[in-house]
Amino acid sequence: MATVVVAGVVVLAVAKRASTAGDSTSTQAWKLPRLGEPGKVALTSLSGKPVVVNFFASRCTVCATELPVFTAEAQLLASKVTFVEVNTLETGNGNSFANEYHLSQAVPYVLSDVGGSQNNGLYQSLGGTGTMPMTAYYSATGTLLTTHVGGYTQSSLTSELAALYGSGITA
């Protein structure tokens, strides 16, 4: 019986490692899988424009309130800023939640966090402690500028973007 249990644990460990092969949750060089789609996206592939990474979870009511703010801003600033949504700390169905808010139509990248204690490796690397939502801001060269914990309104997000990236970035 013990041999079967050990073999099962080894198979699960190998399967988990294979599913995250090539992923990274380093704050300056992350590479994460797409949510509900094949493929991965790396921060290094997004250079040239500032990058805004917003973390969400289906259980987060503040996330649900602010997602329309992020999707509207992402569409408005698509030529100036790259917006990324990352599902993390998920206890429900992140893919269904993302579909409900039409994230894949509104932002170019909808990703799944990996690693960490609860598939929250990048979130943890950026200093996340369980409070949601959280947003990370990167320069056009991929340098982490700052993180913000808590929700945004349209005006507070516009103000944050202007403060970090200059008033010419906002409409």
Beta strands, then each sheet from edge to edge (+ up, - down):
strand 1: 31-33
strand 2: 40-42
strand 3: 51-56
strand 4: 82-87
strand 5: 109-112
strand 6: 134-138
strand 7: 144-149
sheet 1: 1+ 2-
sheet 2: 5+ 4+ 3+ 6- 7+
end
